Amino acid sequence: MGDEVNMKLDILAIGVHPDDVELGCSGTIINEIRNGKKVGVLDLTQGELGSRGSVEKRFEEAAKAAITMGVLIRENLNMRDGFFKNDETHQMKLIQVIRKYQPEIVIANSLDDRHPDHGRAGKLIADSCFLSGLVKVITKEEDGNQQQPWRPKYVFHYIQDRYHEPDFIVDISNVFEQRMEAIKAYTTQFYNPENEDDGPQTYISTPEFLESIIARARMIGKKIGVKYGEGFNSEKRIGIRNFDALVEIET
């Protein structure tokens, strides 16, 4: 993906593993890009502990998925898969990226999930977004200039393996096929009969897992009367300026 310097983004979607963003919020990303928003993706790790595929293949898959979604940038912080911490060292790395792109909204991993990396990453991202707004937290750009404080207006957490009742739902019905194409870009991770030699079968490499992804989107969409939806949690109360933003639900 691009190496744009100091490009301000409307939305920065963050996942601890390559494919987290695609599974959790790619429909919403595609929606927002179609609405003219500038969107980037940040992967915290290379997913090197995954049972299938390799780091090199996952980079290729992530790049393909990024093109499918239409995001402007995709970066990887190369934190240690499974062993990163929510500490000052990791927070400062993330703060540098947040200040670099100055997103209005950050979309992050779930705060609690089956995979311990997800919840830990969700908290790391939320904490880093807050700290990024503090004047006395000093970070520098690559050229040595001091970065300006920046705090995203909202941090939203997408729903992953464990179901959490969403605080709000985005209608992704019109972009669902494109969303599934982005997910299926990870041919080593998800069910693909042509890649059976990429490693042992795992929880996410079965055809049933992909079916569950579709079923989850249908179930969440049904809650607001649409075919497919993606749900999000927010620790901050959400407000609207007018009723025109509401999805029309038939009852």
Wavefront OBJ file of the C-alpha trace (Angstrom):
o trace
v 0.000 0.000 0.000
v 0.956 3.620 -0.266
v 3.651 5.307 1.773
v 1.886 8.652 2.032
v 3.500 11.014 4.533
v 1.284 12.928 6.957
v -1.919 12.075 5.077
v -4.858 12.935 7.303
v -7.374 10.101 7.452
v -11.031 10.194 8.335
v -10.901 6.633 9.658
v -8.067 4.382 10.813
v -9.084 0.724 11.204
v -6.706 -1.269 13.415
v -6.386 -5.024 13.836
v -3.873 -6.992 15.861
v -3.676 -9.654 13.123
v -3.888 -9.228 9.357
v -7.513 -10.252 8.535
v -9.033 -8.931 11.825
v -10.136 -5.721 10.120
v -11.583 -7.609 7.162
v -13.592 -9.922 9.410
v -14.718 -7.200 11.795
v -15.413 -4.031 9.853
v -14.543 -4.280 6.149
v -18.150 -3.703 5.102
v -18.219 -0.455 7.051
v -14.857 0.564 5.583
v -16.092 -0.028 2.038
v -19.277 1.916 2.806
v -17.312 4.890 4.095
v -14.901 4.870 1.162
v -17.877 4.916 -1.207
v -19.061 7.960 0.737
v -15.787 9.738 -0.001
v -13.981 9.116 3.291
v -10.211 8.578 3.505
v -9.565 5.262 5.239
v -6.383 3.460 6.264
v -5.618 0.124 7.911
v -2.995 -0.630 10.541
v -2.015 -4.188 11.475
v -0.211 -4.459 14.810
v 1.473 -7.829 14.157
v 2.382 -9.966 11.174
v 0.272 -12.863 12.448
v 3.431 -14.952 12.537
v 2.057 -17.444 15.073
v -0.773 -18.496 12.768
v -0.801 -22.234 12.096
v -1.297 -21.785 8.358
v 0.562 -19.868 5.706
v 3.624 -17.661 6.238
v 4.398 -14.040 7.020
v 5.232 -13.427 3.369
v 1.930 -14.878 2.164
v -0.054 -12.937 4.730
v 1.546 -9.694 3.605
v 0.506 -10.529 0.039
v -3.016 -11.379 1.184
v -3.282 -8.206 3.262
v -2.205 -6.103 0.277
v -4.788 -7.789 -1.946
v -7.520 -7.267 0.647
v -6.548 -3.603 0.994
v -6.944 -3.100 -2.746
v -10.311 -4.861 -2.647
v -11.519 -2.565 0.127
v -10.021 0.526 -1.526
v -8.073 1.832 1.489
v -5.416 4.512 0.947
v -2.722 3.099 3.213
v -1.935 -0.125 5.042
v 0.911 -0.353 7.532
v 2.213 -3.011 9.914
v 3.821 -2.164 13.275
v 5.565 -5.573 13.504
v 4.690 -6.118 17.149
v 5.249 -9.675 18.398
v 2.223 -11.833 17.686
v 0.991 -13.305 20.962
v 3.555 -11.500 23.128
v 2.967 -7.773 22.629
v 1.918 -5.847 25.738
v -0.224 -2.873 26.598
v 2.747 -0.946 27.949
v 4.549 2.315 27.290
v 6.780 0.928 24.542
v 3.878 -0.390 22.478
v 1.630 2.581 23.245
v 4.266 5.026 21.997
v 4.588 3.145 18.693
v 0.858 3.312 18.201
v 0.624 6.960 19.266
v 3.123 7.871 16.546
v 0.842 6.377 13.896
v -2.296 7.993 15.354
v -0.594 11.398 15.327
v 0.794 10.780 11.844
v -2.623 10.177 10.268
v -4.831 12.157 12.688
v -7.981 10.031 12.188
v -11.324 11.362 13.366
v -12.440 7.795 14.099
v -10.437 4.720 15.081
v -11.970 1.265 14.686
v -10.352 -1.339 16.932
v -10.369 -4.949 18.082
v -12.992 -6.116 20.557
v -12.266 -5.424 24.228
v -13.035 -9.052 25.113
v -12.772 -12.083 22.857
v -11.844 -15.753 22.512
v -8.320 -14.897 21.305
v -6.450 -13.109 24.119
v -4.603 -10.933 21.585
v -7.907 -9.335 20.537
v -8.922 -8.013 23.946
v -5.383 -6.929 24.784
v -5.120 -5.090 21.452
v -8.520 -3.470 21.927
v -7.385 -2.022 25.256
v -3.962 -1.035 23.869
v -5.635 0.876 21.030
v -8.163 2.600 23.295
v -5.472 3.627 25.801
v -3.156 4.855 23.039
v -5.910 6.964 21.480
v -6.414 8.715 24.823
v -2.705 9.212 25.527
v -2.181 10.515 21.986
v -4.145 13.623 22.960
v -1.890 14.550 25.880
v 0.491 17.455 25.241
v 3.191 16.104 27.540
v 3.415 12.741 25.754
v 6.244 13.510 23.313
v 6.688 11.664 20.015
v 8.660 12.541 16.907
v 8.204 12.136 13.179
v 10.733 10.221 11.060
v 12.538 13.497 10.252
v 12.932 14.261 13.956
v 10.236 16.944 14.210
v 7.955 16.729 17.224
v 4.459 15.469 16.495
v 1.370 17.384 17.556
v -1.083 15.809 20.034
v -4.120 14.197 18.427
v -7.049 12.372 19.972
v -9.639 10.681 17.721
v -13.183 11.799 18.403
v -14.402 8.200 18.653
v -12.982 4.711 19.185
v -15.326 1.957 18.045
v -14.736 -1.762 18.701
v -15.894 -4.308 16.160
v -17.441 -7.606 17.243
v -15.229 -10.656 16.763
v -15.658 -14.294 17.790
v -17.563 -13.702 21.037
v -20.867 -11.991 20.455
v -21.421 -8.670 22.198
v -24.707 -6.842 21.828
v -23.821 -3.911 19.548
v -24.271 -0.293 20.588
v -24.944 0.544 16.953
v -25.176 -1.310 13.646
v -24.060 -0.342 10.142
v -26.062 -1.530 7.139
v -23.547 -3.253 4.809
v -26.064 -4.941 2.508
v -24.946 -3.047 -0.614
v -21.269 -3.921 -0.145
v -21.536 -7.423 1.274
v -20.086 -9.248 -1.733
v -17.097 -6.888 -1.832
v -16.634 -7.449 1.891
v -16.565 -11.220 1.413
v -14.055 -10.826 -1.422
v -11.755 -8.922 0.954
v -12.068 -11.688 3.573
v -11.429 -14.433 1.032
v -8.208 -12.692 -0.043
v -6.676 -14.595 2.908
v -6.576 -17.875 1.050
v -4.124 -19.466 3.500
v -6.306 -18.662 6.508
v -9.856 -19.382 5.405
v -11.407 -22.277 3.566
v -9.977 -22.669 0.080
v -9.831 -26.160 -1.505
v -6.823 -25.102 -3.583
v -4.706 -24.306 -0.510
v -5.057 -27.410 1.614
v -1.247 -27.679 1.833
v -0.865 -24.358 3.657
v -0.958 -26.062 7.037
v -3.184 -28.009 9.435
v -6.883 -27.355 9.557
v -7.740 -24.733 12.136
v -10.827 -23.212 13.725
v -11.030 -20.582 10.973
v -10.018 -22.697 7.948
v -13.206 -24.781 7.800
v -16.095 -23.988 5.455
v -18.297 -23.701 8.536
v -16.320 -20.685 9.758
v -17.026 -18.692 6.599
v -20.673 -19.741 6.859
v -20.731 -18.414 10.417
v -19.356 -15.059 9.224
v -22.239 -14.763 6.772
v -24.762 -15.905 9.380
v -23.448 -13.358 11.917
v -23.835 -10.512 9.394
v -27.392 -11.663 8.654
v -28.263 -11.894 12.329
v -26.886 -8.434 13.106
v -28.537 -6.966 10.009
v -31.882 -8.455 11.016
v -31.797 -6.390 14.205
v -32.204 -3.217 12.122
v -34.324 -4.713 9.355
v -31.614 -5.019 6.681
v -30.040 -8.043 5.007
v -26.498 -7.681 6.379
v -24.983 -5.616 9.172
v -21.813 -5.036 11.162
v -22.090 -4.210 14.857
v -19.878 -2.009 17.008
v -19.379 -1.218 20.668
v -18.455 2.181 22.013
v -17.383 3.203 25.507
v -18.445 6.742 24.590
v -22.099 7.690 24.151
v -23.090 8.112 20.484
v -25.153 11.117 19.396
v -26.785 12.177 16.119
v -27.584 15.657 14.780
v -30.842 14.738 13.052
v -33.155 11.809 12.351
v -32.066 11.594 8.692
v -29.129 9.441 9.831
v -31.470 6.701 11.066
v -31.903 3.479 9.118
v -35.519 2.915 8.151
v -36.724 -0.209 9.930
v -39.950 -1.899 8.948
v -41.911 -3.258 11.921
l 1 2 3 4 5 6 7 8 9 10 11 12 13 14 15 16 17 18 19 20 21 22 23 24 25 26 27 28 29 30 31 32 33 34 35 36 37 38 39 40 41 42 43 44 45 46 47 48 49 50 51 52 53 54 55 56 57 58 59 60 61 62 63 64 65 66 67 68 69 70 71 72 73 74 75 76 77 78 79 80 81 82 83 84 85 86 87 88 89 90 91 92 93 94 95 96 97 98 99 100 101 102 103 104 105 106 107 108 109 110 111 112 113 114 115 116 117 118 119 120 121 122 123 124 125 126 127 128 129 130 131 132 133 134 135 136 137 138 139 140 141 142 143 144 145 146 147 148 149 150 151 152 153 154 155 156 157 158 159 160 161 162 163 164 165 166 167 168 169 170 171 172 173 174 175 176 177 178 179 180 181 182 183 184 185 186 187 188 189 190 191 192 193 194 195 196 197 198 199 200 201 202 203 204 205 206 207 208 209 210 211 212 213 214 215 216 217 218 219 220 221 222 223 224 225 226 227 228 229 230 231 232 233 234 235 236 237 238 239 240 241 242 243 244 245 246 247 248 249 250 251
